[in-house]
Amino acid sequence: MPHPPPTDLRPFFLTLEDLDGPIEWSEFFGNSNPVELDVGSGRGLFLVSAGSEHPEVNYLGIELDYREGRRAARRLKKRNMPNVRVLGADARVALASYIAAHSVQAVHLYFPDPWWKRKHLRRRLVTDEFVDQLALVLQPGGLLHSWSDVEDYFRIIAALFDHHPRFEKLPPPDQTEPIHDMDYRTSFERRKRQDGCTIWRGLWKRTPDDATT
């Protein structure tokens, strides 16, 4: 018996096939508010929390796993959140061809997959090239937030941003105690902290283009 077609979640869930080319944010969201990206948005807890707390900011989650992306989009559709969308895509492709230079005020990169096996390390998202892409799409003064529960991977991530000429290291946020079960940055953070794991946090600012020339 054939499976029914997936529910149409547009505009809350889109893929690159739904886009004609580079995103014009004012058309995409219907306003000129600032934009922030959530790379690897998963089930969408951060998108829902941040989008609810800051309706004056537009949020775009980028999620490679369509099932997880659609799950997040259903949460957005249920709440009718016009300032939040999910894009099903490889973040590297989206950043390279669909996100305009200097067009976002912040990027959130929480708990990227560590790809534990040595033969899979090349699949890790955060590389020199990826950091270059983030430096291009962020506005001068824009913020890059990155958290991980894997110390070795976080040290690699931190070193890449610390030594990049377009990023300035800032003091990371303190770990606060959650007020309720949804008071976490992501669902993954909630599970790891409840398991007693340490979370490493980093914060960097995009420097002006003339700061290192």
N, C-alpha and C positions, 0 to 999 in steps of 0.2 A: 504494500500500500504506500503510495507516494506521501512524502512528508508535506505538510502545508507550508506555504511560503512564510518566511519570517515576518513578524509584525513590522510595519513601516514606522520607524521611530524618528523620521525626519521632522524637524530640523535638529533634533537633539543628538542623533547619531548619523554621521555622514562618512563616506569613504572618499579617497582621492578621485574615484570615478565620478563622484557627484560634483567635482570642482572643474571649472573651465580653465583654471590657471592659478597664478598667485592670488592669495586671498586679499580682498579689499575689506579691511575690518569694518568700515562704516556700513558697507552693504551686507556683510556676513552677519553682523549683530544688529544692524538697524540703528546704530548710534555711533557717536565718536568717543565713547569712553575708553580709558586705557585697557590694554589687553595683557593677560598673564597666561603662560603656558604651564600645563601639568604634564610632564613627559612620563609616560608609563602610568596612566591615571587609574588603572585597575578597576575596582568596583565603584570608585567615585566618591568615597567618603570626603576626601579633601575638597573636591569640586562642589559637593552639596554644602559642606560647612562654610567654605570660603565664599561661595556664591551667595549664600543666604546672609552672611555677615556683611558682605560688601557688594550690595546691588549696584553700586556706582562703578564697579569693575567688571569687565568681561573676562571669562575664563574659557580656555580651550584645552581639553584633555586630549592627549594623543596616546592611543593604545593599540599595540600590535595585535593583541588577542581580541578578535571581534566579539567573542562570547562575553568576555569581561566588559568590553566597551559598550555593548548593547545592554548589559546588566546595569551599568552606570546610567546609561541614557534613559532606561525605564524609571529610574529614581528621579531623574530630572523632569521627565514628562509628567510623572505623578504630581510633582510639586510645581509644575509649569514655571520653570526657571528660565526666563528669556535671556539671561546674561551668561548662560553656561551651555557649552556644546561639547561633544566628544567626536573626535576624528579617528576612524579606524585606519591606521597607517603605520608604516615603519617611520619612526621619528626622524631618522637620517634623511629619508627621501622627502618627507614633509618640510624639514628645515632647508633642504637644498633647493627645492623647486616651488614651494607653496607659501612660505613665510617670508615676507619682505624684510629687507635689512633695516635694522634699528626701529622695528615696529612694535616691539613688546617691552613692557616695563619690568617684567620679572619672569623667571623660569623656575619651576619647582621640580626637582628631580629626587624623588623619594624611593629608597630601597630598590635600586636597579638590580636586575638579576645578576648574581655573582658568577654564574656558570662555573660550578665547582671543578669539574673535570678538566685536567690540563689540556686535553685535546679540544675542549670547548672554549678555552679562554679567549680565543680570537673573536668569539661572539659577543663579548662584553661591549656594552653600549658606549661607555665613557673611554674615549681615546683622544689622542691629540687632535685628530680631524674633527671629532664631535665637539670638542671644546672650542675649536675654531668656528664651527657652525653657530654655537651659542653666542660667541662673542660678536658674530655678525648680526644676528637677529635682535639682540638686546640693545636697547637705547643706552647711550652714555648715562651713567648713574643708575642703570637698572640693576636689579638684584638677582643673584643665583643662589637658590637654596638647595642643599643636597644633604640627605641623611642616609645612613646605612647601619645595619646591624652586623655587618661583616668588617671587622677592623682592618684586615689586610686590603680589602677592596677600597675601603674609605681612604686609607693612606695613599693609595694610588690616585684616587679621584682628587684628593686634596693637593697632592703634589702637582697634578696637571694644572689645576687652577692657580695654585700658589706661584707657579713659574711661568704662567702665561702673561705676556705683556699687557693684555687688555683687561686683566682682572686684579682687583685689590682685595686682599683678605680682610674680613671684618670679624669682630668677636661673634661667635655663634650664640644662638639663643640658649638660655638655660632650660633644663628639663623641668617642666612643671608637673605637678601631680594632677591627673585628670579629675574633673568634677563629677563626671558621669560616664557611662559606657561608650558614648559617642564622642567624648571629648579627647580624641586622638587625631593626629594629622592624617593617618591612613588606617585602614583595617589591619594592614600588616603590622604597623607599629603597635596597635592594640594587642595583637596576639603575642608579639615578641616581648613587650613590656610586661604583660601578664605572666609570661613564662620566665620573667626575671632577667631578660637579656639586656645588655648595654646597647644604647643607641648613640652612634657618633653623628654629630651635627656640624655642618659647615655653612658659612655664608660669605659670599663674595660680591663685590660691586664692579660693574663694568666701568672702566675708566674712559674718560674722553679720548677721542681719536688723536688729539694733539698732545696727549699727556706723555707719550713715549717717543715722540718724533723729534 
